[in-house]
């Protein structure tokens, strides 16, 4: 009761109330900002990881002893390994894609029609055209951003230029060939939508001078986190010299940078909560000084030092607890609606606040991790409680005689 009365400052104690209000706002904004930033960074990692390993596979198989001319038999053997969901033999090569509207560097991927149907990020995100008859029509399927940059739609023609074409007496001539665009897909990741061109496997082998072999076999597994177990099973089950790499090795630097940024942002934003906690210290110290006469009267009436300390502990902790809970609610609400807020601000300011060419994704993702939210809330609680210990201890140590004489 006494702690609650001290929180409701009267007119002469208005300055103390202002400090308490700023402490409350600081903790609320600090907790909310931490939850929002961590949720957005988790969303980035989740979306990027899902798209990168969803379209690129989890394990990459390349030959060491001889070319992969037996890719059909090897793919069938890999498909029988426990944990393997899909096996895609592929020819990869770089080329220059051009149209009357412009030109772009692209990565051409030669795959079979049945495999392309099973790559959900392509087959389920087709915006124009169709995959049906992919092997027989002799056309290609391209990403949405590439189609937009070249001004192409399904049914138009794209020209591909490969630097290593046919050998002539004057050297190797580039290979130039035009293909109809059978379909346009949109994954939602600008790097893929603006770069990938899917071509029938047999056509890609002829285009890149592959003698009935493939450059890599991509293995998709049921659980990306179980990649080590599947790799060991492949090494034990396949009697051939193969070079195996996985998605972690190919993207180690990228996801390592994301992890470092996330940890650094957590530490930096935690300083906001720390500053707010220090405001609680100053506010309670001033309250103790202002209430020294009250403390002396309470002591002479029989209140123990522990009771005095509890009064000011409750006063300071109430600011921290209420501020943390308010920040939790605000942070969760904004995290769940961060994309809607981005669209609203973009429309209001008439500018693109999240350009896909810089951030890889076409939307602002956010994934709320309950474990991280609990960590943020508990950290704010602990800092708020620690901030009240020293001023509460000073209040409990106050000599009632000295307080009545000089207070």
N, C-alpha and C positions, 0 to 999 in steps of 0.2 A: 504493500500500500504506500509506504513512504517513498520507495523507489519510483513508483508511478507518479506521485505528486511532484517529485523532483524533475521528472521528465516534462511535466506541464509547467514550464517556466512562466512566472508572472512578468509584469511590465519591467520591473527593475532588473530582472534576470534575463531580459530579452537576448542579450548578446550570447549567453550560454545556449539558449535555444537555437540561435542561428548556427553556432558551431555544431550542435547536435544534428541540425538539419543538413548541413554540408557533409558531415560524416555519414549520415544515412544515404544521401545521394551518391557519395563517392563509392560506398560499398555496393549499392544497388547497380550503378553503372559499371563498376569493375567486374562484378560477378556476371552481369548480363553480357558484357563485352567478351569476357573469357569464354562463356558458353557459345556465343555466336561465332567467334573466330575459330574455336576448336571444331565446332560442327561443320563450318564451311570447309576447313582444311581436311577434315575426315571425309566430307563429301567429294572433294577433289580427288583424294586418294582412292576412294571407293569407285567413283565413276571412271577415272583413268585406268585403274587396275582392271575393272570389268571390261572396258573397251579394248585395252591393249592386249590382254590375254584372251579376250573373247574372239578377236579377229586374227590374232597371230599364233594362237596355240600356246602350249605350255612347255613342251620339249621339242627340240629341233635336232633331227637326225641327219648327219652328213657322212659320206663314205670316206674312208682313209685308204683302203687297199685298191679299189677299182671304182669306176663310175657306177651310179645307181641305175644300171640298165634293168636290174631285176626288181624295180620298185614295186611292181604289182605283188609279187610273192612276198617281198619284205613288208609291205603294208598289211597284207593279210596276217603275217606272223605277229606284227606289232599290235594289230587289233585284238589278238587273243590274250595279250598280257593283261593280268588283273588290274583294274582301275582305269584302263584306257577307254575313252568314250568315242573318239573319232580319230582317224588317220588320214591325212591329206598329203599325197605326193604333189610337189609343186615345182614349177620352173619360175625363177625370178630374174628380172633384168631391168635395167634402167633404160629409159627412152625419152624422147622429146615428143610431147603431144601437141599438135597444132590444129588450128581451124582458121577460117577467114577472120575470126575476131581476135586471135592471139595465139600464144604458145606457152606451154608449161612443162617443166620436168616432171616425170611420173615414174612410178614403180609398177611395172607390168608383172602380173602374177598369173601364170598358166595353171589352171585347175580343171578337174573334171566336173561335168554338170551335176552329178550325184553328190559330189563333195560340196559344191557351192550351195546346194539346197540345204545341206546340213550345217553350214556356217550361218547361224541364226542372225548375227549382226548384219549380214548382207541380205539374205533371203527375206527376213522379216521386216526389213526397212527399205524395201524397194519403193521409190516414189514415182517412177515412170517405167513403162515397158514391162518385160517379163523375163524370167530365167528359162522358161520352157523352150526346148530346142536349142539350148546354149551350145551344145557340142556340134550341132549340124548346121546352124545358121551362119557360123563363121564371123559373128560380130563380137563386140566387147561390152562390158558393163562398167560404168565409171561412177565416181563419187559426185555428189551434188555440188560441192564447191568447185570442183574441176569443171563440171558442166556449166556452171554459172560464169566462171572466168573465161571459158571458151565460147560461150553463147550457144551451147548445144542442148538438144533435147533428144528423147528416144526417137529413132528413125533418121537422125542426122548422121553425117559421116565425120569421123575423126581420123587424122593422119598421124601415124607413129613413125618416128625416125630413130633407129638404133645405130650407134656409132660403129659397131662391128658387124658388118654385113658380109657380102660375097667377096672373095679374094679375086683380084684382077692383076694383070701384069704391072699395073701402076700402084699396087698396094690394096689395102682393104677399103672397100667402098662402103659408105653407110647404107643401111637398108631402109627404104622408105616404102610404106604400105598404108593404104587407107582401109578402115573398117567401119561398118555400120554400128551405131550405138543401139544396142538391144535393150538397155535398161539403165536407170540412174538410181543409185542407193544413197541414203543419208544416215550415217551412224550417229552423228552428233558430235564427232571429234574432228576438228578442222584439219588436223594433220593427215588423217586417213581419207576424209571426204575430198580433200584437194590433191591427193597423191595417187591413190590406188586405181589401177585399171585391171579388171579381170578378163582374161582371154582363155579360150579353150586350150586344154593342155597340149593337144597334138599341134595346134597352130603355133603355140608358144615355143614348142620344141623346134619347129621349122624356122620360126622367126629369129630365134637366138642361136641357131646352128647347134642344137643339142642332138646328139646321135641316139635318139630313142632313150634318153635317160632324163633324170630330174636333178635339180640342184639341191633340193632339201625335201625332207619328209617331216611335216609338222604333226605332232601328236597332241591331241586334246585329252585331258584327263578329267575325271569327275570332280575332284577336289584339288584346287591349285596349291593348297598348303601341303598336300601329300606327294609333292613332286619327287622328293628324295627316294621314297619307297618305290615309286614307279620306275625311276631311273635304274635303281638296283635290280628290279625285276627284268627290265629290258636287257641290261648287261648280262644277267644270268641266262635269260631265255633265248637270246639271239646269238648264234654262233658266227659272228662276223666282226671284223674290225670297224667300229663305228665311232664317230665323234659326236657326243651328246652334249648339248647345252640347253639351259632352261630359261624361262622368262625372268628369273631373278638375276641371272648373269647378264642378260641383255639390257635390263633396265635398272641395274644396281645403282648407278649414279643418279638417275632421275628420282627414284623413290627414296634414295638416301638423302638427297637434297630436301625433299618434301618432309622427311622426318626431322631433319635438323631445323628447318624453318618452323615446324610446328612446336618443337621444344623451346626454341628461342622466343617465339611469340608468347608462349605460355608464361615464361619467366618475365618478359617485359610487361605484359598486361597484369601480371600478379602484383607489380609495383603499384598499380592503381589501388588495389585493395589494401596494400600496405600503407600507402599515404592516407587513405581513409581511416585506417586503424590508428594511425598516429594522431589524426584529428580527434578520435575518441579519447586518446590519452590527454590531449590538451584540454578538451571540453570537460572531462571528469576532474582534472586537477583544478580548473577554475571553479567547478561546482563545489568541490571539497572546500576550497578557500572561501567561497561565498557562504557555505553552510556550516562553517566552523562553529558558530554559536549554537546551531541546532544540534550538531554532533556532541558538543559539550553538555547540553541539556539532556540529551538522550543517555549519555554516559552516566550523569548524576542520577538519572531516574532508574538506572540499573541495567541499561543495555551493555552487552559484552562487546569486546573488540571484534569478535567473530560476527556478531549481528551487524555492527557498523560496516564491516568489510562486505558482508553479503548485500547490504543495501546498495552500495555503490557498484558492486559487481553486477547486480541485476540491472541497475541503471545503464551501465555501459554495454552490458551484453545484450540488452533489449534493442539498443540501436543497431548492433551488429547482426542480431538474429532477424529482426524485421527487415533490415536493409538487404540481407542475404536472400531471404525468402522473396522479397519484391524483385530482386535481380534475377532469381531463378525463374520466376513467372515471366518476366519481361524477356529474358534470354531465350526461353523455350518458345514463346510466341513468335519472336522475330526469327528464330532459326527455322521454325516450321513454315514461315511465310517469306523467306528471304528472296526467293525468285519473284514472287508477286510484288514485293517491295522494289526490287530492281527494275522490273518492267514499269511500275508506276513512276519511279524517279526518272527513268529514261524517257518516258513519254512527257513528263512534266518539264524536264530540262531540254527535251528535244536533242538528246545525244545518246550515244551507245556507251553505257557504263561498263559493259563487259564484252569487249570485242573478241570474237572467237579466234581470230588469227593470232592473238597474243596469249590467250589462256587455254587453247586447245579444245575447250568445250563450248557448246553453243548455249548452255544455260548455267546459271549459278547453282551448284548443288550444295546441299547441307544434310549431313547425317548426324543425328544426336546420339552420342555414345553414353548410355546410362552410367557406366563406370567413370567416365571423365566428368560427367555432371556431378556425381557424388563426390569426386575428388575436389572439384572446385568449391562446392558448397561446404564440405568439411574443412577445407583450407581457410575459407573466409570465416567460418565459425571459430576455428582455433585462433586465428589472428585477432579477431574481435575480442575473444576471451582473454588472450594474453595482454591485449592493450589495456584492459581494465584492471589487471592485477596490481601494477605499481601505484596508481592513484588510489585504489581501494585500500591497499596496505598503508599508504600515508594517512588516509582518513582514520583507519583503525588505530594507528600509532599516535593520533593527535591527543595531547594532554588537555583534559577538560578545564583545568585551572587556567592554563596559559591561554586557551581559546576564549574563555569568558573574560579574562583580563584584557587581552589585546584584540579579540575578535570583534 
